[in-house]
Amino acid sequence: MPQLNPAPWLAILIFSWLVFLTILPPKTIGHSFPNEPTPLSSKTPKTNPWNWLWY
């Protein structure tokens, strides 16, 4: 049964993982996202209480 011979498939498996772990991560990390989060200011806005009558 030739499908049980691990010689070609083991080399293909190792080479494919080598490609996935060395070439693809820098390419995917290199992309920048258009909506980068901006830091919020530490100054809290002044809020005014409502003067509605609730009764």
Contacts in CASP RR format, 6 or more apart in sequence:
PFRMAT RR
TARGET T0000
AUTHOR 0000-0000-0000
METHOD contacts of the structure
MODEL  1
MPQLNPAPWLAILIFSWLVFLTILPPKTIGHSFPNEPTPLSSKTPKTNPW
NWLWY
END
